[in-house]
Amino acid sequence: MDFIFIDDMRVEAHVGIFPRERATAQTLEISLTFGVPDAAAANDDISDTIRYDEVIERIRAELGQRHFNLLETLGEYVISLMLDVFGAPWVKISIAKLGIMKGVRRVGVQIERSKSP
């Protein structure tokens, strides 16, 4: 299996349980790695792979329209998009809130999932 990665994508999203987090969108940093069909490299054809530009646009659009209480739920939502909509067989995501607490640069979650055989 080949993989595509997207590192340190910045996304504005509504996530959190505290009033200050619910009041306005905050910047999240998302890193995503996902499996793609081997046919993409073998055939040198964009139609055989998952287009990272479409993934980025879709994630930004979806996260801009929803509120999540937990980063874990947001992560599972993005993973579902990748597995169910884009057809990735395997996905790993890392999501971080930036500067959310004094003296802490990033707080976040990592989740890894694959399609059931």
TIRO-387183 format. One line per field, with one value per residue: y negated, z, x of N, C-alpha, C in turn; chain. Coordinates in Angstrom, 2 decimals, decimal comma, always signed. Layout:
N
n_Y	(Y;...)
n_Z	(Z;...)
n_X	(X;...)
ca_Y	(Y;...)
ca_Z	(Z;...)
ca_X	(X;...)
c_Y	(Y;...)
c_Z	(Z;...)
c_X	(X;...)
c	(A;...)
***
This chain:
117
n_Y	(+1,18;-2,20;-5,53;-8,73;-11,83;-14,61;-17,30;-19,28;-20,92;-23,79;-24,56;-26,19;-25,69;-24,81;-23,73;-22,25;-22,46;-24,50;-27,82;-29,89;-28,49;-27,74;-30,09;-31,11;-30,20;-28,17;-27,80;-24,79;-22,28;-19,91;-16,75;-14,25;-10,96;-8,68;-5,62;-4,69;-3,35;-0,97;-1,07;-3,69;-4,63;-2,67;-3,07;-5,74;-7,65;-10,09;-9,56;-7,16;-7,48;-9,05;-12,30;-14,76;-17,50;-17,65;-16,34;-18,12;-20,46;-19,46;-18,68;-21,17;-22,55;-20,92;-20,97;-23,63;-23,98;-22,68;-21,90;-20,46;-18,81;-17,38;-16,74;-14,12;-13,21;-14,88;-13,97;-11,30;-11,84;-12,99;-10,80;-9,00;-10,31;-9,94;-7,12;-6,29;-8,13;-8,95;-6,54;-5,51;-2,93;-2,88;-5,07;-7,61;-10,09;-13,17;-15,63;-18,90;-21,40;-24,73;-26,58;-26,52;-26,33;-27,95;-27,94;-25,63;-24,35;-22,78;-20,77;-17,64;-14,90;-11,57;-9,34;-6,17;-4,24;-1,53;-0,11;+2,41;+5,84)
n_Z	(+0,00;-0,82;+0,47;+1,14;+2,55;+4,53;+6,05;+8,97;+8,33;+8,51;+9,96;+10,42;+12,98;+14,90;+17,99;+21,15;+24,70;+26,50;+27,25;+25,98;+23,87;+22,46;+21,53;+19,31;+16,25;+16,25;+15,48;+14,24;+14,00;+11,68;+10,85;+8,45;+7,28;+4,71;+3,14;-0,29;-3,48;-5,02;-7,73;-8,58;-8,67;-10,38;-12,77;-13,25;-13,14;-12,28;-11,71;-10,44;-7,82;-4,54;-4,40;-2,96;-2,89;-3,10;-0,75;+1,22;+0,69;+1,20;+3,92;+5,17;+4,45;+5,63;+8,40;+8,92;+9,08;+11,26;+14,80;+17,25;+20,32;+21,30;+20,40;+19,72;+18,63;+16,41;+15,03;+14,48;+12,76;+10,52;+9,79;+9,06;+6,77;+5,13;+4,94;+4,09;+2,15;+0,50;+0,10;+1,23;+2,40;+4,84;+7,56;+9,33;+11,77;+13,20;+15,44;+16,62;+19,09;+19,21;+21,39;+23,54;+26,27;+28,89;+28,62;+27,14;+24,01;+22,12;+22,20;+21,76;+19,79;+18,52;+16,06;+14,62;+12,01;+10,08;+7,18;+7,64;+7,00)
n_X	(+0,85;+0,53;+1,08;-0,33;+0,54;-0,47;+0,77;+0,59;-1,66;-3,57;-6,64;-9,72;-11,96;-14,87;-14,63;-14,81;-15,60;-15,69;-16,92;-15,39;-14,32;-16,53;-17,50;-16,15;-14,47;-11,53;-8,05;-6,91;-4,41;-3,80;-2,59;-2,41;-2,38;-2,89;-3,88;-3,48;-4,52;-2,33;-2,36;-2,27;+0,44;+1,45;+0,05;+0,36;-1,69;-3,96;-6,60;-6,59;-5,97;-6,30;-7,19;-5,29;-5,81;-8,59;-9,28;-8,28;-9,81;-12,40;-12,29;-11,78;-14,14;-16,17;-15,49;-15,76;-18,47;-19,59;-19,97;-17,95;-17,72;-15,54;-12,11;-11,60;-14,01;-14,22;-11,97;-12,71;-14,82;-13,52;-11,94;-13,97;-14,92;-12,66;-12,45;-15,05;-16,08;-13,90;-12,66;-10,31;-8,17;-6,90;-6,23;-4,56;-4,68;-3,72;-4,57;-4,41;-4,94;-3,91;-1,86;-3,68;-3,54;-1,77;+1,70;+1,78;+2,31;+0,87;-2,07;-3,55;-4,96;-4,37;-5,41;-5,98;-7,26;-8,67;-10,27;-12,70;-11,93)
ca_Y	(+0,00;-3,49;-6,49;-10,17;-12,53;-16,05;-17,68;-20,60;-21,70;-24,67;-24,56;-26,88;-24,78;-25,02;-22,53;-22,49;-22,47;-25,71;-28,96;-30,60;-27,65;-27,69;-31,43;-31,42;-29,13;-28,21;-27,16;-23,45;-21,77;-18,53;-15,95;-13,13;-10,01;-7,72;-4,68;-4,85;-2,15;-0,83;-1,34;-5,09;-4,69;-1,76;-3,59;-7,16;-8,25;-10,77;-8,98;-5,93;-7,81;-9,98;-13,62;-15,48;-18,82;-17,45;-16,00;-19,35;-21,31;-18,84;-18,78;-22,58;-22,87;-20,18;-21,43;-24,99;-23,97;-21,87;-22,06;-19,22;-19,01;-16,74;-16,49;-12,72;-13,11;-15,53;-13,04;-10,17;-12,36;-13,09;-9,44;-8,46;-10,89;-9,32;-5,71;-6,07;-9,00;-8,93;-5,16;-5,15;-1,70;-3,09;-6,50;-8,05;-11,53;-13,86;-16,93;-19,65;-22,77;-25,49;-27,59;-26,50;-26,49;-28,66;-27,12;-24,41;-24,73;-22,05;-19,67;-17,00;-13,47;-10,81;-8,21;-5,36;-3,31;-0,94;+0,52;+3,82;+6,72)
ca_Z	(+0,00;-0,84;+1,38;+0,94;+3,82;+4,58;+7,35;+9,58;+7,68;+9,43;+9,70;+11,39;+13,36;+16,17;+18,79;+22,55;+25,63;+27,31;+26,58;+25,08;+22,68;+21,73;+21,03;+18,03;+15,68;+16,61;+14,52;+14,55;+13,14;+11,35;+10,00;+7,98;+6,37;+4,28;+2,10;-1,64;-4,29;-5,71;-9,15;-8,89;-9,09;-11,50;-13,99;-13,37;-13,51;-11,14;-11,42;-9,66;-6,47;-3,79;-4,64;-1,70;-2,97;-2,79;+0,67;+1,99;+0,50;+1,86;+5,37;+5,56;+4,30;+6,62;+9,75;+9,04;+9,20;+12,39;+16,09;+17,94;+21,70;+21,54;+19,27;+19,36;+17,75;+15,17;+14,35;+13,94;+11,63;+9,37;+9,39;+8,33;+5,42;+4,36;+4,67;+3,42;+0,99;-0,39;-0,16;+1,75;+3,17;+6,14;+7,85;+10,63;+11,89;+14,40;+15,50;+17,79;+19,39;+19,38;+22,43;+24,28;+27,70;+29,17;+28,71;+26,34;+22,60;+21,41;+22,88;+20,70;+19,74;+17,34;+15,86;+13,44;+11,69;+8,74;+6,79;+8,04;+5,85)
ca_X	(+0,00;+1,20;+0,47;-0,22;+0,46;-0,71;+1,34;+0,40;-2,70;-4,29;-8,08;-10,56;-13,04;-15,56;-14,46;-14,53;-16,72;-15,67;-17,57;-14,47;-14,13;-17,80;-17,81;-15,52;-13,65;-10,12;-7,17;-6,41;-3,34;-4,14;-1,72;-3,21;-1,74;-3,91;-3,49;-4,03;-4,31;-1,04;-2,57;-1,94;+1,84;+1,66;-0,56;+0,68;-2,96;-4,58;-7,92;-6,39;-5,54;-7,13;-6,60;-5,11;-6,45;-10,00;-9,35;-8,08;-10,99;-13,56;-12,10;-11,99;-15,57;-16,95;-15,19;-16,26;-19,93;-20,04;-19,33;-17,63;-17,30;-14,25;-11,22;-11,75;-15,19;-13,82;-11,06;-13,49;-15,59;-12,60;-11,59;-15,12;-14,87;-11,59;-12,76;-16,33;-16,29;-12,75;-12,28;-8,99;-8,24;-6,25;-6,08;-4,03;-4,85;-3,27;-5,24;-3,93;-5,32;-2,67;-1,83;-4,95;-3,24;-0,53;+2,90;+1,62;+2,23;-0,18;-2,76;-4,30;-5,22;-4,00;-6,32;-5,65;-8,33;-8,65;-11,53;-12,84;-11,67)
c_Y	(-1,24;-4,45;-7,91;-10,80;-14,02;-16,48;-19,11;-21,51;-22,53;-24,76;-25,36;-25,99;-25,18;-23,72;-22,92;-22,56;-23,76;-26,88;-29,70;-29,82;-27,60;-29,02;-31,71;-30,22;-29,28;-27,46;-25,81;-23,13;-20,29;-17,93;-14,66;-12,27;-8,99;-6,85;-4,99;-3,59;-2,14;-1,16;-2,76;-5,20;-3,83;-2,35;-5,05;-7,96;-8,81;-10,15;-7,69;-6,21;-8,65;-11,34;-14,41;-16,86;-18,72;-17,10;-17,26;-20,25;-20,75;-18,95;-20,20;-22,96;-22,20;-20,72;-22,86;-25,08;-23,27;-22,31;-20,69;-19,57;-18,51;-16,60;-15,04;-12,53;-13,74;-14,60;-11,86;-10,60;-12,44;-11,70;-8,79;-9,02;-10,17;-7,87;-5,55;-6,90;-8,89;-7,52;-4,77;-3,86;-1,85;-4,59;-6,68;-9,57;-12,00;-15,25;-17,64;-21,02;-23,51;-26,53;-27,65;-26,68;-27,17;-27,67;-25,81;-24,82;-24,09;-20,99;-18,98;-15,52;-12,87;-9,60;-7,50;-4,35;-2,71;-0,35;+1,96;+4,71;+7,35)
c_Z	(+0,00;+0,07;+0,89;+2,33;+3,60;+5,97;+7,72;+8,81;+8,75;+8,99;+10,80;+11,70;+14,70;+16,95;+20,23;+23,39;+26,45;+26,55;+25,61;+23,79;+21,82;+21,04;+19,64;+17,54;+16,17;+15,56;+15,05;+13,56;+12,93;+10,46;+9,70;+7,06;+6,01;+3,15;+0,79;-2,45;-4,95;-7,19;-9,53;-9,40;-10,34;-12,82;-14,25;-13,79;-12,26;-10,77;-10,60;-8,21;-5,75;-3,88;-3,33;-1,72;-2,64;-1,31;+1,51;+1,90;+1,27;+3,38;+5,84;+5,49;+5,40;+8,04;+9,98;+9,29;+10,44;+13,68;+16,70;+19,37;+21,92;+20,27;+18,80;+18,39;+16,40;+14,36;+13,74;+12,74;+10,38;+8,88;+8,62;+6,91;+4,56;+3,99;+3,79;+2,15;-0,01;-0,66;+0,29;+2,56;+4,60;+6,33;+9,24;+10,66;+13,24;+14,36;+16,77;+17,86;+19,70;+20,49;+23,30;+25,79;+27,85;+29,32;+27,94;+24,88;+21,88;+22,33;+21,81;+20,87;+18,47;+17,27;+14,58;+13,24;+10,29;+8,46;+7,27;+6,82;+5,31)
c_X	(+0,89;+0,42;+0,67;-0,28;+0,24;-0,25;+0,99;-0,56;-3,42;-5,75;-8,77;-11,76;-13,62;-15,47;-14,14;-15,79;-16,79;-16,29;-16,66;-14,23;-15,39;-18,12;-17,27;-14,70;-12,22;-9,31;-6,71;-5,30;-3,62;-3,06;-2,46;-2,35;-2,80;-3,39;-4,18;-3,73;-2,93;-1,15;-2,19;-0,50;+2,09;+1,18;-0,22;-0,54;-3,65;-5,92;-7,81;-5,99;-6,59;-6,47;-6,51;-5,73;-7,94;-10,20;-9,25;-9,30;-12,20;-13,46;-12,35;-13,46;-16,40;-16,73;-15,64;-17,76;-20,46;-19,36;-19,14;-17,24;-15,87;-13,43;-11,35;-12,91;-14,89;-12,92;-11,78;-14,33;-14,71;-12,21;-12,73;-15,19;-13,84;-11,92;-13,99;-16,53;-15,14;-12,22;-10,88;-9,11;-7,70;-6,02;-5,47;-4,13;-4,30;-3,89;-4,79;-4,58;-4,03;-2,82;-3,06;-4,74;-1,89;+0,63;+2,83;+1,43;+1,05;-0,76;-3,59;-4,50;-4,63;-4,93;-5,90;-6,77;-8,09;-10,02;-11,53;-12,62;-12,92)
c	(A;A;A;A;A;A;A;A;A;A;A;A;A;A;A;A;A;A;A;A;A;A;A;A;A;A;A;A;A;A;A;A;A;A;A;A;A;A;A;A;A;A;A;A;A;A;A;A;A;A;A;A;A;A;A;A;A;A;A;A;A;A;A;A;A;A;A;A;A;A;A;A;A;A;A;A;A;A;A;A;A;A;A;A;A;A;A;A;A;A;A;A;A;A;A;A;A;A;A;A;A;A;A;A;A;A;A;A;A;A;A;A;A;A;A;A;A)
***
